[in-house]
Structures are given as C-alpha cells and as structure tokens.
Amino acid sequence: MIEIKNLSKTFRTTAGTVEALKNISLTVNDGDIYGIIGMSGAGKSTLVRCINMLERPTEGAVLMDGQDLGALTQKELRKVRRDVTMIFQGFNLLMQKTCLRNICFPLELAGVKKEEAKKRAMELLEIVGLPDKAGSYPAQLSGGQQQRIAIARALATQPKVLLCDEATSALDPKTTHDILELLKDINERLGITIIIITHQMSVVEEICNRVAILDGGVVAEEGEVSEVFANPQSDAAKRLVFPDGEEEVVPVHPGERVLRVVFNGAMAAGAPLITQMAIDEKIAANILYASTKCLGDKVYGNMLLGLPEEEETVQRAIRYLTKGGNVLVTEVKENVQ
C-alpha cells in the first residue's frame, strides 16, 4: 500500500515561489491500477517523482507499507527503488546497448550474476512479446516495441509498484491500446500495483480502477473510475469527462417533468433503454441532453429526460429505468443547466 499524506511541493525559481502540489492525500492499494490525471501543469509528474523520492516533498509524507520513504538514507532509497520502478514517455533506453543488455542493466547494478541476469531478461522479453528482439538495438524498433523493452527493463528487479509517467503519450491509438493491454496483463499476472500518470481520459477509462484528478496542484476529485465517469462532481472532472461541455441549459416545455438519469455501470442492452421504455411502457421521453459511453459491456454517463407531467407516468418511468441496477434517477426541480 502507498499512502500519500498531506504532501506539498514548492519550487523556488528566479520568478518567485511555485506551489506545484498542495496538501495531497491519496491511498493506492496493493493491486490497484491507479490513474492520476490532469491537464498540463496540474502537478502530475511532480507527484509521481515525489512517490519514489526523485523529488523530496516540501511537506508531508509518502509511506510504502507503513515505511516513511522521506526518512530513508540514500542507500535505503536505492533499495526501495528496485521495488518502485518507472517507465517514461521517452522510453529512456540506452541506445548503444541491445534490448537484452538494456534489460540486464538494472540487474547488473543490483549485483545479479551475468548468466542469471540474461536468463531473467529473456523471460521478460517473452512476457512483453518480443523474444526475437534480444539482439536488436532500440533504434531498430518501433515506438511501441521500445516501450515494451522499457517495461521489461522496469520489471527486471521484480518490483512491487510500476510508475508510468505519460508512458503512452508518444504512441498512436492502436499501439497505446496494445501497451495498456500489456500493463493490464502484467498487473493481473504478476500482481504489480500500477500508477499511471496521464492527461488522456481514454487511458484511465480503459485500464484504471481508481482515479485522482489533479487541478492546480490539488486533488479536485478522487474515487472509483466508474463513479467519477458516471457523476463527476468537480469542475476539473467535468472538463475531462465532458470535453465538449457538460449539460447546457436546455428548453423545458410547460408541464414537462425532467429526470436526470445517471448510468453507473449499467449493462448495455441490445436496444437503447429509452427506446425500450417507449415500447414496453408506452412512455415517450424527450431526450434533452445525453453524454454516455460504453466501457466494455457497461454504460457510464448521464442524460436528461423530459416526461409528461402526470405523477403516475413519472413513477413508472423511474421504476423501469432503475430495475436493472446501476442506474440512479432523480427529478430535476431547478433550472436545468
């Protein structure tokens, strides 16, 4: 478990003092794939560098399994960093070394014998799907292949935690998906906790189970990915979940009742739920606003429905919409915005 407690980081520059992080408190449980997301300048990369003490927090603490990393000596920190490894957007491979030698490098630094290191490196090349690239040099590989080698190198010391700092930002969508699938497989197969730093909501929705949204160096919102996607509360979360703008003011006709329907992992049906309600219950709903998306076979997001004003019709609609579970329906009494 990683516990970040009241962490702040201040930089002093020629232009003055910059508060990069302000009183951050987060808990990452063992086995999580935890997303930390925010726009440029939100403090994401500073936070991940504080987690492994590449940057020392100005205030607060980072605890791993109850151990305060800030209280460790440099020698003790080097040992911890074998358990908390990192991959980057730029891959950071040693261009003059073969892929095999790149993976062996951290093992040799740790004092592992050459033959044992080579055996471990070949096993990792199998895990990342590149057993035929042992003798190749990074420049001979595609970007996705280079990132796979970087992942294999990060796994060499059998870490407990893998930090990914914008690790897919330089890759095309197809390659990004493949790398995320690999990380998910590593998480499930090896039980490694993964923390993903990204500005891409698509990365979070594809792989993470929990997410923290940073905005201006503070945690704007934190929770299960499904909950944040279904019903974002902070302005920062709404900007990320609804990049085209959240609910706008919509016209409501006289006598019309308005329901807000929040989908929090409802199973996607063959026919759209509102269409099916019209067929089964003879209730014609006016869709005033909708922003939903499917993650796997489940639906997240929300919509606004206009219904006839009869109370009996509204109650039937609520019962129908909520009967399948993971759908929250509330009536909107105030102006819709």
C-alpha positions as CSV (number, residue, x, y, z in Angstrom):
1,M,0.0,0.0,0.0
2,I,1.1,3.5,-0.8
3,E,-0.1,6.3,1.4
4,I,0.5,9.9,0.4
5,K,-0.2,12.2,3.4
6,N,-0.6,16.0,3.3
7,L,2.1,16.2,0.6
8,S,3.1,19.6,-0.7
9,K,5.9,20.6,-3.0
10,T,7.2,24.1,-3.6
11,F,9.8,25.2,-6.1
12,R,11.8,28.4,-5.8
13,T,12.6,30.0,-9.1
14,T,14.0,33.3,-10.3
15,A,10.4,34.4,-10.9
16,G,9.3,33.5,-7.4
17,T,7.9,30.6,-5.5
18,V,5.8,28.0,-7.3
19,E,3.4,25.7,-5.4
20,A,3.4,22.6,-7.6
21,L,1.5,20.4,-5.1
22,K,-0.7,21.5,-2.2
23,N,-1.7,19.1,0.6
24,I,-2.2,16.0,-1.5
25,S,-3.6,12.9,0.4
26,L,-4.2,9.7,-1.5
27,T,-4.1,5.9,-0.9
28,V,-3.1,3.4,-3.5
29,N,-4.0,-0.2,-2.5
30,D,-2.0,-3.2,-3.5
31,G,-3.0,-4.5,-6.9
32,D,-4.6,-1.2,-8.0
33,I,-4.2,0.3,-11.4
34,Y,-4.5,3.8,-10.2
35,G,-4.8,6.8,-12.6
36,I,-3.6,10.3,-11.8
37,I,-4.9,12.6,-14.4
38,G,-4.9,16.3,-15.1
39,M,-4.2,19.0,-17.7
40,S,-0.7,20.2,-18.4
41,G,0.7,22.0,-15.3
42,A,-1.6,20.2,-12.9
43,G,1.3,18.7,-10.9
44,K,1.0,15.1,-12.1
45,S,4.7,14.5,-13.0
46,T,5.9,16.2,-9.8
47,L,3.6,14.0,-7.7
48,V,4.9,10.8,-9.3
49,R,8.5,11.9,-8.8
50,C,7.7,12.5,-5.1
51,I,6.3,9.0,-4.8
52,N,9.8,7.5,-5.5
53,M,11.6,10.4,-3.8
54,L,13.2,11.7,-7.0
55,E,11.7,14.9,-5.7
56,R,11.7,15.4,-2.0
57,P,8.3,16.8,-0.7
58,T,8.4,20.2,0.9
59,E,5.9,19.0,3.4
60,G,4.0,15.7,4.1
61,A,5.0,12.1,3.7
62,V,5.0,9.1,1.3
63,L,4.6,5.8,3.1
64,M,5.0,2.4,1.4
65,D,3.7,-0.5,3.5
66,G,3.9,1.9,6.5
67,Q,7.5,2.9,5.9
68,D,8.2,6.7,5.5
69,L,10.3,7.0,2.4
70,G,11.4,10.5,3.3
71,A,13.1,9.2,6.4
72,L,15.3,6.8,4.5
73,T,19.0,7.2,3.7
74,Q,20.1,7.4,0.1
75,K,21.4,3.8,0.3
76,E,18.0,2.7,1.7
77,L,16.2,4.6,-1.0
78,R,18.2,2.9,-3.8
79,K,16.9,-0.4,-2.4
80,V,13.3,0.9,-2.4
81,R,13.6,2.0,-6.0
82,R,14.1,-1.6,-7.0
83,D,10.6,-2.1,-5.7
84,V,9.2,1.1,-7.3
85,T,10.3,1.3,-10.9
86,M,9.3,3.7,-13.6
87,I,8.6,4.0,-17.4
88,F,8.5,7.2,-19.3
89,Q,7.1,8.9,-22.4
90,G,10.5,9.0,-24.0
91,F,11.4,5.3,-23.2
92,N,14.9,6.3,-21.9
93,L,16.6,3.2,-23.3
94,L,20.4,3.0,-23.7
95,M,20.8,3.3,-27.5
96,Q,24.3,1.8,-27.6
97,K,23.1,-1.4,-25.9
98,T,21.0,-4.2,-27.3
99,C,17.5,-4.9,-25.9
100,L,18.8,-7.8,-23.9
101,R,21.6,-5.6,-22.4
102,N,19.1,-2.9,-21.6
103,I,17.0,-5.3,-19.6
104,C,20.1,-6.8,-17.9
105,F,21.4,-3.4,-16.9
106,P,19.4,-2.8,-13.7
107,L,20.0,-6.4,-12.6
108,E,23.8,-6.0,-13.0
109,L,23.6,-2.8,-11.0
110,A,21.9,-4.8,-8.3
111,G,24.7,-7.4,-8.3
112,V,23.0,-10.2,-10.1
113,K,25.3,-12.6,-11.9
114,K,25.6,-12.2,-15.6
115,E,24.1,-15.5,-16.6
116,E,21.2,-15.2,-14.2
117,A,20.5,-11.6,-15.4
118,K,20.5,-12.9,-19.0
119,K,18.0,-15.7,-18.1
120,R,15.7,-13.2,-16.3
121,A,15.9,-10.8,-19.3
122,M,14.9,-13.5,-21.8
123,E,11.9,-14.4,-19.6
124,L,10.9,-10.7,-19.6
125,L,11.2,-10.5,-23.3
126,E,8.7,-13.4,-23.5
127,I,6.3,-11.6,-21.2
128,V,6.4,-8.4,-23.3
129,G,6.0,-10.3,-26.5
130,L,9.5,-9.6,-28.0
131,P,11.6,-12.7,-27.6
132,D,13.1,-12.2,-31.1
133,K,14.4,-8.7,-30.3
134,A,17.1,-9.7,-27.8
135,G,19.9,-8.8,-30.2
136,S,18.3,-5.7,-31.7
137,Y,19.1,-2.1,-30.8
138,P,16.4,0.4,-29.7
139,A,16.8,2.4,-32.9
140,Q,15.8,-0.7,-34.9
141,L,12.4,-0.9,-33.1
142,S,9.1,0.9,-33.4
143,G,7.9,3.2,-30.6
144,G,5.6,0.6,-29.2
145,Q,8.4,-2.0,-29.2
146,Q,10.7,0.4,-27.5
147,Q,8.1,0.9,-24.7
148,R,7.7,-2.8,-24.3
149,I,11.5,-3.1,-23.8
150,A,11.3,-0.3,-21.3
151,I,8.5,-2.1,-19.5
152,A,10.6,-5.3,-19.4
153,R,13.6,-3.4,-18.0
154,A,11.3,-1.9,-15.3
155,L,10.2,-5.4,-14.4
156,A,13.7,-6.8,-14.1
157,T,14.1,-6.2,-10.4
158,Q,10.7,-7.8,-9.7
159,P,9.1,-4.5,-8.4
160,K,6.0,-4.2,-6.3
161,V,5.0,-0.9,-8.0
162,L,5.3,0.3,-11.6
163,L,5.1,4.1,-12.2
164,C,4.1,5.1,-15.7
165,D,4.7,8.8,-16.5
166,E,2.8,9.6,-19.7
167,A,4.0,6.2,-20.9
168,T,1.7,6.1,-23.9
169,S,1.6,9.8,-24.9
170,A,4.0,9.4,-27.8
171,L,2.2,6.4,-29.2
172,D,-0.6,6.1,-31.8
173,P,-4.1,4.9,-30.5
174,K,-3.6,1.3,-31.7
175,T,-0.2,1.0,-30.1
176,T,-1.5,2.7,-26.9
177,H,-4.2,0.1,-26.6
178,D,-1.7,-2.7,-27.0
179,I,0.6,-1.2,-24.3
180,L,-2.3,-0.8,-22.0
181,E,-3.4,-4.4,-22.6
182,L,0.2,-5.5,-21.7
183,L,0.1,-3.4,-18.5
184,K,-3.2,-4.9,-17.5
185,D,-1.9,-8.4,-18.1
186,I,1.2,-7.6,-16.0
187,N,-1.0,-6.3,-13.2
188,E,-3.1,-9.5,-13.2
189,R,-0.3,-12.0,-13.8
190,L,2.3,-10.6,-11.5
191,G,0.2,-8.7,-9.0
192,I,2.1,-5.5,-9.5
193,T,0.5,-2.2,-8.5
194,I,0.5,0.3,-11.3
195,I,0.2,4.1,-11.1
196,I,-0.5,5.8,-14.4
197,I,0.2,9.5,-14.9
198,T,-1.7,10.8,-17.9
199,H,-3.6,13.7,-19.4
200,Q,-5.7,11.3,-21.5
201,M,-9.1,10.2,-20.1
202,S,-9.3,7.4,-22.6
203,V,-6.2,5.8,-20.9
204,V,-7.9,6.0,-17.5
205,E,-11.2,4.6,-18.7
206,E,-9.6,1.6,-20.5
207,I,-7.3,0.3,-17.7
208,C,-7.7,2.0,-14.3
209,N,-9.9,1.0,-11.4
210,R,-9.4,4.2,-9.4
211,V,-8.5,7.8,-10.4
212,A,-7.4,11.0,-8.8
213,I,-7.9,14.2,-10.8
214,L,-5.4,16.9,-10.2
215,D,-6.1,20.6,-10.9
216,G,-3.7,23.4,-10.0
217,G,-1.7,21.1,-7.7
218,V,-4.7,19.9,-5.6
219,V,-6.8,16.8,-5.7
220,A,-10.1,18.0,-7.3
221,E,-11.8,14.6,-7.2
222,E,-10.9,11.0,-6.3
223,G,-12.7,7.7,-6.4
224,E,-13.7,4.7,-8.4
225,V,-13.3,5.3,-12.2
226,S,-16.9,4.2,-12.8
227,E,-18.3,6.6,-10.1
228,V,-16.3,9.6,-11.4
229,F,-17.3,8.9,-15.0
230,A,-21.0,8.4,-14.1
231,N,-21.4,11.5,-12.0
232,P,-18.3,13.9,-11.9
233,Q,-18.6,16.4,-9.1
234,S,-15.7,18.9,-9.6
235,D,-15.3,21.3,-12.4
236,A,-12.0,19.7,-13.3
237,A,-13.6,16.2,-13.6
238,K,-16.4,17.6,-15.6
239,R,-14.0,19.1,-18.1
240,L,-12.2,15.8,-18.5
241,V,-15.3,13.6,-18.7
242,F,-17.3,16.0,-20.9
243,P,-14.6,17.7,-23.0
244,D,-17.3,19.1,-25.4
245,G,-19.1,20.7,-22.4
246,E,-21.4,19.3,-19.8
247,E,-25.1,19.8,-19.5
248,E,-26.1,23.0,-21.2
249,V,-29.3,25.0,-20.4
250,V,-32.0,23.1,-22.3
251,P,-35.5,24.2,-23.1
252,V,-38.2,22.6,-20.9
253,H,-41.8,22.8,-22.2
254,P,-44.6,23.9,-19.9
255,G,-45.9,21.0,-17.8
256,E,-42.8,18.8,-18.6
257,R,-41.1,16.9,-15.8
258,V,-37.3,16.4,-16.1
259,L,-35.4,13.4,-14.8
260,R,-31.6,13.2,-14.5
261,V,-30.6,9.6,-15.3
262,V,-27.0,8.6,-14.2
263,F,-25.6,5.4,-15.6
264,N,-23.0,3.9,-13.2
265,G,-22.0,0.6,-14.9
266,A,-25.5,-0.5,-16.2
267,M,-25.3,-3.4,-18.5
268,A,-25.6,-2.3,-22.2
269,A,-28.7,-3.8,-23.7
270,G,-29.4,-4.7,-27.3
271,A,-31.9,-1.9,-27.6
272,P,-31.4,1.5,-26.1
273,L,-33.0,1.8,-22.7
274,I,-35.2,4.8,-23.6
275,T,-36.4,3.2,-26.8
276,Q,-37.2,0.0,-24.9
277,M,-39.1,2.0,-22.3
278,A,-41.3,3.6,-25.0
279,I,-42.1,0.1,-26.4
280,D,-42.7,-1.6,-23.0
281,E,-44.3,1.1,-21.0
282,K,-45.7,3.4,-23.8
283,I,-43.8,6.3,-22.3
284,A,-42.4,8.7,-24.8
285,A,-39.4,10.5,-23.3
286,N,-37.9,13.6,-24.7
287,I,-34.1,13.4,-24.5
288,L,-33.0,16.9,-23.5
289,Y,-29.3,16.1,-23.1
290,A,-27.1,13.0,-23.1
291,S,-23.4,12.2,-22.5
292,T,-22.9,8.4,-22.2
293,K,-20.2,6.0,-23.2
294,C,-19.7,2.2,-23.0
295,L,-16.7,0.7,-21.2
296,G,-16.7,-2.9,-22.2
297,D,-20.3,-4.1,-21.9
298,K,-21.3,-1.4,-19.4
299,V,-22.7,2.1,-19.7
300,Y,-21.5,5.2,-17.9
301,G,-22.6,8.9,-18.0
302,N,-25.8,10.7,-17.7
303,M,-28.8,12.2,-19.6
304,L,-31.8,14.4,-19.0
305,L,-35.2,13.2,-20.0
306,G,-38.4,15.3,-20.4
307,L,-41.6,13.4,-19.4
308,P,-45.3,14.2,-19.3
309,E,-46.3,15.8,-16.1
310,E,-48.5,13.1,-14.7
311,E,-47.1,11.7,-11.5
312,E,-48.1,8.1,-12.3
313,T,-46.2,8.3,-15.6
314,V,-43.1,9.7,-13.9
315,Q,-43.1,7.0,-11.2
316,R,-43.5,4.2,-13.8
317,A,-40.6,5.7,-15.8
318,I,-38.4,5.7,-12.6
319,R,-39.2,2.1,-11.8
320,Y,-38.5,1.0,-15.3
321,L,-35.2,2.8,-15.6
322,T,-33.8,1.6,-12.3
323,K,-35.0,-2.0,-12.4
324,G,-31.8,-3.3,-14.0
325,G,-29.5,-1.8,-11.3
326,N,-26.6,0.7,-11.5
327,V,-28.9,3.4,-12.7
328,L,-29.7,6.4,-10.5
329,V,-32.7,8.6,-11.3
330,T,-33.6,11.9,-9.7
331,E,-36.1,14.6,-10.6
332,V,-34.6,18.0,-11.5
333,K,-36.7,20.6,-9.8
334,E,-34.4,23.6,-10.5
335,N,-33.4,25.2,-13.8
336,V,-31.7,22.6,-16.0
337,Q,-28.1,23.5,-16.6
